[in-house]
Amino acid sequence: MGEQDVILAATEALAFLVSEKGFGGPDRRDESHRTALQYTAGNIGIEAELDWHERSAFLLLVRLSHGIWPKGYYVENGKTCRVHLQGVVRRFSWPTNHAFGPAARIGSDERMITQMTANATVLREVLDRVVAKGVELFEQTPQNRFQ
């Protein structure tokens, strides 16, 4: 198993964003330590981050400006632009039928696939709430994913 297997599994886990929810993507951004798969719908982005250094995978909700992705990571122009899905679900106490999967510690490719699959399953459950909250979601959610 390798990075391409993880990317393929993440793409498959998030395929519902395009086929069922009308998101565009995925656009892929590769850096030395991570790969990001980006999905866009209006001013909301979903970003799957595959961290090759820590061998972890997670989902970020992203505030877009007129459909443009932010240059900042967590903050741009003094405003929160990225929040972790897990933090949002906790912050708003949204019930889900599924868990997020194993904690993001140093892991393996298999662990990354398990994490992404679990996160995608939770996203499917709460996506309508995410879209309904829109920009308000970013105003009400702390940046730190552990809060």
N, CA, C and O of each residue as an XYZ file, in Angstrom:
588
protein
N       0.843     -1.173      0.000
C       0.000      0.000      0.000
C       0.891      1.240      0.000
O       1.984      1.221      0.566
N       0.426      2.313     -0.633
C       1.217      3.532     -0.705
C       0.343      4.765     -0.810
O      -0.878      4.685     -0.678
N       0.969      5.904     -1.047
C       0.266      7.179     -1.084
C      -0.854      7.197     -2.121
O      -1.938      7.714     -1.850
N      -0.604      6.641     -3.298
C      -1.635      6.658     -4.341
C      -2.869      5.850     -3.917
O      -3.992      6.198     -4.282
N      -2.664      4.783     -3.157
C      -3.792      4.003     -2.645
C      -4.620      4.825     -1.657
O      -5.850      4.763     -1.662
N      -3.934      5.594     -0.813
C      -4.623      6.441      0.160
C      -5.409      7.535     -0.559
O      -6.559      7.804     -0.210
N      -4.798      8.163     -1.556
C      -5.470      9.213     -2.326
C      -6.704      8.648     -3.025
O      -7.764      9.272     -3.010
N      -6.575      7.493     -3.625
C      -7.712      6.861     -4.296
C      -8.829      6.551     -3.303
O      -9.999      6.803     -3.591
N      -8.482      6.010     -2.147
C      -9.491      5.677     -1.131
C     -10.197      6.943     -0.639
O     -11.412      6.936     -0.441
N      -9.447      8.024     -0.442
C     -10.048      9.285     -0.001
C     -10.989      9.827     -1.073
O     -12.090     10.284     -0.763
N     -10.563      9.778     -2.317
C     -11.393     10.247     -3.426
C     -12.682      9.442     -3.512
O     -13.754     10.005     -3.733
N     -12.583      8.151     -3.342
C     -13.773      7.297     -3.383
C     -14.695      7.574     -2.202
O     -15.915      7.598     -2.367
N     -14.133      7.785     -1.012
C     -14.946      8.046      0.176
C     -15.711      9.359      0.056
O     -16.796      9.499      0.620
N     -15.151     10.319     -0.674
C     -15.768     11.638     -0.808
C     -16.494     11.834     -2.137
O     -16.959     12.937     -2.427
N     -16.597     10.792     -2.940
C     -17.233     10.896     -4.258
C     -18.669     11.403     -4.171
O     -19.154     12.030     -5.113
N     -19.355     11.145     -3.064
C     -20.740     11.591     -2.901
C     -20.856     13.119     -2.963
O     -21.910     13.639     -3.329
N     -19.792     13.839     -2.610
C     -19.841     15.300     -2.675
C     -20.131     15.765     -4.098
O     -20.883     16.718     -4.305
N     -19.540     15.096     -5.066
C     -19.715     15.460     -6.473
C     -20.985     14.825     -7.033
O     -21.803     15.512     -7.646
N     -21.154     13.527     -6.828
C     -22.259     12.807     -7.466
C     -23.621     13.092     -6.842
O     -24.636     13.023     -7.535
N     -23.665     13.412     -5.548
C     -24.956     13.604     -4.876
C     -25.200     15.029     -4.397
O     -26.351     15.452     -4.292
N     -24.146     15.774     -4.108
C     -24.314     17.080     -3.456
C     -23.922     18.270     -4.323
O     -24.037     19.414     -3.885
N     -23.461     18.017     -5.547
C     -23.192     19.101     -6.477
C     -21.904     19.881     -6.261
O     -21.753     20.985     -6.786
N     -20.990     19.328     -5.507
C     -19.703     19.986     -5.318
C     -18.840     19.787     -6.555
O     -18.967     18.786     -7.259
N     -17.976     20.733     -6.809
C     -16.966     20.590     -7.849
C     -15.710     19.992     -7.247
O     -15.451     20.135     -6.053
N     -14.935     19.323     -8.078
C     -13.681     18.762     -7.589
C     -13.608     17.286     -7.879
O     -14.454     16.744     -8.590
N     -12.630     16.648     -7.348
C     -11.644     17.258     -6.463
C     -10.502     17.919     -7.232
O     -10.056     17.440     -8.275
N     -10.053     19.036     -6.673
C      -8.800     19.635     -7.110
C      -7.742     19.104     -6.157
O      -7.977     18.985     -4.955
N      -6.608     18.793     -6.688
C      -5.552     18.179     -5.878
C      -4.373     19.125     -5.747
O      -3.897     19.697     -6.728
N      -3.910     19.279     -4.508
C      -2.714     20.087     -4.238
C      -1.712     19.211     -3.509
O      -1.985     18.686     -2.429
N      -0.557     19.068     -4.117
C       0.502     18.253     -3.522
C       1.617     19.136     -2.995
O       2.079     20.056     -3.670
N       2.034     18.841     -1.786
C       3.207     19.464     -1.185
C       4.089     18.323     -0.697
O       3.692     17.159     -0.746
N       5.266     18.654     -0.235
C       6.194     17.596      0.166
C       5.665     16.751      1.321
O       5.949     15.555      1.397
N       4.906     17.361      2.211
C       4.458     16.661      3.415
C       2.974     16.328      3.428
O       2.501     15.646      4.337
N       2.223     16.808      2.418
C       0.786     16.551      2.427
C       0.192     16.627      1.038
O       0.760     17.214      0.118
N      -0.971     16.012      0.921
C      -1.801     16.143     -0.270
C      -3.163     16.621      0.212
O      -3.695     16.118      1.202
N      -3.725     17.601     -0.501
C      -5.059     18.097     -0.177
C      -5.971     17.851     -1.371
O      -5.624     18.160     -2.511
N      -7.132     17.296     -1.091
C      -8.180     17.127     -2.092
C      -9.252     18.152     -1.763
O      -9.811     18.131     -0.666
N      -9.548     19.052     -2.699
C     -10.446     20.159     -2.435
C     -11.721     20.052     -3.263
O     -11.686     19.818     -4.471
N     -12.855     20.233     -2.572
C     -14.180     20.189     -3.177
C     -14.852     21.531     -2.898
O     -14.747     22.058     -1.790
N     -15.538     22.084     -3.892
C     -16.086     23.429     -3.786
C     -17.567     23.459     -4.132
O     -18.005     22.846     -5.106
N     -18.345     24.194     -3.305
C     -19.747     24.489     -3.604
C     -20.035     25.883     -3.060
O     -20.133     26.071     -1.847
N     -20.170     26.856     -3.951
C     -20.419     28.229     -3.513
C     -19.260     28.744     -2.687
O     -18.118     28.761     -3.147
N     -19.555     29.167     -1.454
C     -18.523     29.701     -0.576
C     -18.124     28.727      0.517
O     -17.559     29.126      1.535
N     -18.419     27.443      0.306
C     -18.007     26.394      1.240
C     -17.089     25.426      0.497
O     -17.384     24.982     -0.612
N     -15.983     25.119      1.135
C     -15.064     24.124      0.600
C     -14.913     22.985      1.594
O     -15.001     23.186      2.806
N     -14.689     21.819      1.083
C     -14.359     20.645      1.897
C     -12.958     20.238      1.465
O     -12.700     20.033      0.279
N     -12.059     20.122      2.432
C     -10.677     19.777      2.119
C     -10.281     18.515      2.880
O     -10.311     18.477      4.110
N      -9.915     17.502      2.134
C      -9.370     16.284      2.732
C      -7.869     16.461      2.798
O      -7.204     16.614      1.774
N      -7.341     16.440      4.006
C      -5.900     16.587      4.164
C      -5.283     15.241      4.493
O      -5.673     14.575      5.452
N      -4.319     14.858      3.685
C      -3.576     13.623      3.860
C      -2.153     14.015      4.237
O      -1.375     14.465      3.396
N      -1.829     13.838      5.499
C      -0.542     14.269      6.049
C       0.433     13.098      5.982
O       0.311     12.133      6.736
N       1.394     13.194      5.079
C       2.320     12.082      4.847
C       3.374     11.980      5.937
O       3.928     10.904      6.164
N       3.654     13.072      6.605
C       4.651     13.044      7.684
C       4.109     12.274      8.896
O       4.779     11.391      9.432
N       2.894     12.622      9.316
C       2.297     11.966     10.481
C       1.451     10.754     10.119
O       0.999     10.013     10.992
N       1.243     10.564      8.823
C       0.387      9.483      8.342
C      -0.988      9.569      9.005
O      -1.463      8.623      9.633
N      -1.610     10.747      8.839
C      -2.958     10.953      9.353
C      -3.803     11.624      8.282
O      -3.278     12.230      7.347
N      -5.117     11.510      8.428
C      -6.047     12.065      7.453
C      -7.221     12.690      8.196
O      -7.718     12.132      9.174
N      -7.661     13.859      7.720
C      -8.799     14.513      8.353
C      -9.472     15.442      7.353
O      -8.939     15.710      6.276
N     -10.652     15.928      7.728
C     -11.424     16.821      6.870
C     -11.509     18.208      7.480
O     -11.726     18.375      8.680
N     -11.331     19.190      6.622
C     -11.468     20.588      7.011
C     -12.629     21.208      6.238
O     -12.843     20.902      5.065
N     -13.368     22.075      6.906
C     -14.385     22.885      6.259
C     -13.729     24.235      6.001
O     -13.045     24.770      6.873
N     -13.931     24.781      4.822
C     -13.181     25.965      4.411
C     -14.134     27.065      3.952
O     -15.052     26.831      3.165
N     -13.892     28.272      4.465
C     -14.641     29.452      4.028
C     -13.973     29.965      2.754
O     -12.788     30.298      2.755
N     -14.734     30.025      1.682
C     -14.226     30.548      0.420
C     -14.734     31.972      0.231
O     -15.788     32.334      0.754
N     -14.002     32.762     -0.499
C     -14.425     34.116     -0.816
C     -14.731     34.166     -2.306
O     -13.826     34.129     -3.139
N     -16.018     34.250     -2.630
C     -16.456     34.254     -4.025
C     -15.933     33.014     -4.759
O     -15.550     33.080     -5.927
N     -15.928     31.892     -4.050
C     -15.486     30.634     -4.642
C     -13.983     30.441     -4.695
O     -13.511     29.437     -5.228
N     -13.212     31.394     -4.148
C     -11.739     31.333     -4.182
C     -11.232     30.774     -2.858
O     -11.675     31.186     -1.786
N     -10.310     29.841     -2.947
C      -9.719     29.231     -1.759
C      -8.785     30.207     -1.062
O      -8.075     30.962     -1.726
N      -8.774     30.203      0.277
C      -7.915     31.135      1.022
C      -6.443     30.791      0.869
O      -6.077     29.641      0.620
N      -5.609     31.805      1.021
C      -4.165     31.580      1.007
C      -3.675     31.203      2.394
O      -2.694     30.472      2.530
N      -4.353     31.697      3.424
C      -4.001     31.338      4.793
C      -4.445     29.922      5.104
O      -5.292     29.357      4.412
N      -3.867     29.355      6.151
C      -4.268     27.994      6.511
C      -5.489     28.027      7.425
O      -6.563     27.584      7.017
N      -5.357     28.535      8.641
C      -6.501     28.631      9.541
C      -7.144     30.013      9.524
O      -8.341     30.139      9.784
N      -6.368     31.050      9.223
C      -6.871     32.423      9.275
C      -6.432     33.166      8.025
O      -5.306     33.014      7.551
N      -7.354     33.977      7.500
C      -7.012     34.862      6.389
C      -7.729     36.186      6.621
O      -8.928     36.217      6.897
N      -6.984     37.271      6.505
C      -7.530     38.616      6.736
C      -8.220     38.722      8.091
O      -9.250     39.385      8.218
N      -7.654     38.069      9.099
C      -8.181     38.144     10.454
C      -9.415     37.306     10.721
O      -9.987     37.381     11.809
N      -9.835     36.514      9.756
C     -11.033     35.690      9.921
C     -10.679     34.216      9.797
O      -9.825     33.829      8.999
N     -11.346     33.412     10.595
C     -11.164     31.973     10.503
C     -11.606     31.509      9.117
O     -12.701     31.840      8.662
N     -10.752     30.746      8.456
C     -11.105     30.272      7.115
C     -11.126     28.746      7.023
O     -11.679     28.193      6.072
N     -10.528     28.057      8.004
C     -10.562     26.596      8.015
C     -10.858     26.122      9.427
O     -10.294     26.616     10.403
N     -11.766     25.143      9.508
C     -12.075     24.504     10.786
C     -12.153     23.002     10.551
O     -12.527     22.541      9.472
N     -11.800     22.267     11.563
C     -11.854     20.811     11.464
C     -13.294     20.329     11.612
O     -14.024     20.788     12.491
N     -13.691     19.411     10.757
C     -15.035     18.847     10.818
C     -15.342     18.338     12.219
O     -16.429     18.584     12.744
N     -14.416     17.647     12.817
C     -14.623     17.078     14.142
C     -14.925     18.181     15.165
O     -15.797     18.005     16.016
N     -14.228     19.299     15.095
C     -14.474     20.410     15.998
C     -15.849     21.025     15.807
O     -16.495     21.416     16.779
N     -16.302     21.113     14.563
C     -17.618     21.668     14.264
C     -18.713     20.768     14.822
O     -19.666     21.251     15.434
N     -18.579     19.475     14.613
C     -19.585     18.536     15.109
C     -19.683     18.634     16.630
O     -20.779     18.618     17.190
N     -18.528     18.735     17.295
C     -18.531     18.893     18.756
C     -19.120     20.231     19.175
O     -19.944     20.293     20.087
N     -18.706     21.288     18.518
C     -19.124     22.651     18.873
C     -20.638     22.800     18.834
O     -21.226     23.405     19.731
N     -21.265     22.259     17.810
C     -22.708     22.397     17.645
C     -23.485     21.210     18.215
O     -24.712     21.163     18.126
N     -22.765     20.255     18.798
C     -23.387     19.058     19.403
C     -24.303     18.344     18.409
O     -25.404     17.916     18.755
N     -23.831     18.226     17.184
C     -24.607     17.534     16.167
C     -24.512     16.034     16.403
O     -23.409     15.490     16.467
N     -25.631     15.369     16.532
C     -25.575     13.919     16.719
C     -25.177     13.228     15.407
O     -25.578     13.646     14.321
N     -24.398     12.185     15.537
C     -24.026     11.375     14.375
C     -24.160      9.903     14.750
O     -24.077      9.533     15.921
N     -24.361      9.106     13.769
C     -24.482      7.662     13.985
C     -23.144      6.954     13.875
O     -23.059      5.745     14.088
N     -22.100      7.699     13.545
C     -20.785      7.101     13.323
C     -19.710      7.872     14.080
O     -19.862      9.062     14.358
N     -18.644      7.191     14.404
C     -17.506      7.818     15.086
C     -16.509      8.322     14.045
O     -16.564      7.932     12.879
N     -15.602      9.189     14.480
C     -14.601      9.751     13.577
C     -13.459      8.799     13.261
O     -12.685      9.069     12.343
N     -13.329      7.729     13.967
C     -12.235      6.795     13.685
C     -11.075      7.022     14.614
O     -11.180      7.804     15.558
N      -9.961      6.348     14.364
C      -8.810      6.430     15.265
C      -8.231      7.836     15.330
O      -8.271      8.586     14.355
N      -7.696      8.176     16.487
C      -7.097      9.499     16.694
C      -5.962      9.740     15.706
O      -5.314      8.806     15.234
N      -5.740     11.018     15.407
C      -4.709     11.399     14.446
C      -3.335     11.374     15.114
O      -2.804     12.409     15.518
N      -2.786     10.202     15.218
C      -1.414     10.031     15.691
C      -0.621      9.443     14.538
O      -1.166      9.096     13.490
N       0.667      9.342     14.759
C       1.476      8.747     13.705
C       0.922      7.362     13.408
O       0.734      6.549     14.313
N       0.668      7.109     12.156
C       0.027      5.866     11.787
C       0.562      5.305     10.496
O       1.708      5.542     10.114
N      -0.276      4.569      9.846
C       0.087      3.883      8.614
C      -0.881      4.310      7.510
O      -1.844      5.036      7.760
N      -0.614      3.854      6.302
C      -1.523      4.130      5.192
C      -2.904      3.547      5.471
O      -3.914      4.181      5.165
N      -2.959      2.366      6.040
C      -4.242      1.742      6.363
C      -5.009      2.586      7.373
O      -6.224      2.749      7.258
N      -4.299      3.122      8.362
C      -4.939      3.986      9.364
C      -5.487      5.248      8.697
O      -6.576      5.708      9.042
N      -4.746      5.806      7.751
C      -5.211      6.992      7.043
C      -6.510      6.709      6.291
O      -7.425      7.531      6.288
N      -6.580      5.569      5.669
C      -7.793      5.198      4.936
C      -8.957      5.041      5.910
O     -10.065      5.496      5.628
N      -8.719      4.406      7.043
C      -9.766      4.240      8.054
C     -10.236      5.605      8.553
O     -11.436      5.840      8.692
N      -9.283      6.506      8.823
C      -9.640      7.847      9.290
C     -10.491      8.582      8.249
O     -11.523      9.165      8.580
N     -10.053      8.547      7.009
C     -10.767      9.293      5.978
C     -12.148      8.713      5.715
O     -13.111      9.455      5.522
N     -12.245      7.410      5.707
C     -13.543      6.765      5.490
C     -14.511      7.133      6.604
O     -15.672      7.448      6.342
N     -14.038      7.095      7.845
C     -14.882      7.454      8.994
C     -15.293      8.922      8.925
O     -16.459      9.250      9.145
N     -14.343      9.805      8.622
C     -14.652     11.228      8.517
C     -15.647     11.507      7.398
O     -16.548     12.329      7.566
N     -15.499     10.840      6.269
C     -16.411     11.029      5.145
C     -17.820     10.566      5.510
O     -18.803     11.174      5.087
N     -17.920      9.507      6.283
C     -19.227      9.003      6.719
C     -19.910     10.028      7.618
O     -21.106     10.282      7.469
N     -19.166     10.619      8.548
C     -19.730     11.657      9.413
C     -20.105     12.878      8.579
O     -21.172     13.458      8.778
N     -19.235     13.276      7.646
C     -19.534     14.428      6.794
C     -20.845     14.223      6.051
O     -21.655     15.145      5.959
N     -21.060     13.045      5.530
C     -22.302     12.749      4.809
C     -23.515     13.025      5.704
O     -24.530     13.547      5.244
N     -23.395     12.670      6.983
C     -24.500     12.863      7.931
C     -24.775     14.330      8.238
O     -25.927     14.713      8.439
N     -23.738     15.150      8.278
C     -23.902     16.534      8.744
C     -23.774     17.581      7.643
O     -23.905     18.772      7.924
N     -23.525     17.182      6.421
C     -23.237     18.141      5.358
C     -24.358     19.153      5.153
O     -24.082     20.334      4.944
N     -25.593     18.727      5.207
C     -26.695     19.677      5.018
C     -26.669     20.758      6.097
O     -26.986     21.915      5.821
N     -26.295     20.391      7.318
C     -26.185     21.369      8.402
C     -25.014     22.318      8.152
O     -25.117     23.518      8.408
N     -23.920     21.786      7.660
C     -22.754     22.619      7.344
C     -23.142     23.668      6.309
O     -22.860     24.853      6.489
N     -23.778     23.245      5.244
C     -24.164     24.163      4.173
C     -25.177     25.181      4.690
O     -25.096     26.358      4.339
N     -26.125     24.749      5.514
C     -27.131     25.665      6.063
C     -26.490     26.723      6.966
O     -26.910     27.881      6.944
N     -25.499     26.353      7.746
C     -24.810     27.309      8.634
C     -23.992     28.312      7.841
O     -23.917     29.484      8.212
N     -23.376     27.863      6.750
C     -22.581     28.760      5.917
C     -21.495     29.474      6.691
O     -20.786     28.858      7.487
N     -21.356     30.784      6.461
C     -20.292     31.592      7.060
C     -20.418     31.623      8.586
O     -19.411     31.713      9.287
N     -21.618     31.549      9.091
C     -21.841     31.551     10.544
C     -21.033     30.441     11.221
O     -20.558     30.610     12.345
N     -20.885     29.345     10.556
C     -20.129     28.214     11.079
C     -18.702     28.630     11.451
O     -18.185     28.206     12.485
N     -18.074     29.445     10.630
C     -16.693     29.864     10.861
C     -16.598     30.920     11.961
O     -15.579     31.023     12.645
N     -17.644     31.687     12.123
C     -17.665     32.710     13.168
C     -17.844     32.079     14.549
O     -17.402     32.643     15.550
N     -18.485     30.924     14.607
C     -18.840     30.312     15.891
C     -17.975     29.131     16.292
O     -18.213     28.528     17.339
N     -16.988     28.787     15.497
C     -16.171     27.610     15.796
C     -14.737     28.027     16.080
O     -14.119     28.698     15.253
N     -14.193     27.644     17.232
C     -12.792     27.949     17.510
C     -11.882     27.285     16.478
O     -12.231     26.253     15.904
N     -10.727     27.878     16.252
C      -9.790     27.352     15.258
C      -9.172     26.040     15.675
O      -8.912     25.185     14.828
N      -8.932     25.859     16.954
C      -8.241     24.671     17.432
C      -9.155     23.459     17.360
O     -10.241     23.464     17.939
N      -8.734     22.444     16.668
C      -9.582     21.263     16.462
C      -9.838     20.489     17.739
O     -10.735     19.646     17.766
N      -9.080     20.745     18.806
C      -9.230     19.964     20.035
C     -10.171     20.614     21.019
O     -10.383     20.066     22.101
N     -10.756     21.773     20.692
C     -11.690     22.449     21.605
C     -13.083     21.952     21.392
O     -14.009     22.401     22.067
